Amino acid sequence: MDNHHPKGPHIHIDDDERDYEYRNDEKLIDDFNKLVLLHLGVKI
């Protein structure tokens, strides 16, 4: 997950890049943890 000009908030998963709607830090961390579990099978 990153946020740089000019792209704005987005997510990198393997070779795929997807837009991400940033709401707040708590939601960002929760979404990150879910993506790690979903794509890597690791709970953090």
HELIX and SHEET records of a PDB file:
HELIX    1   1 ASP A   25  LEU A   40  1                                  16    
SHEET    1   A 3 ASP A   2  HIS A   4  0                                        
SHEET    2   A 3 GLY A   8  ILE A  13 -1                                        
SHEET    3   A 3 ASP A  16  ASP A  19 -1                                        
END                                                                             
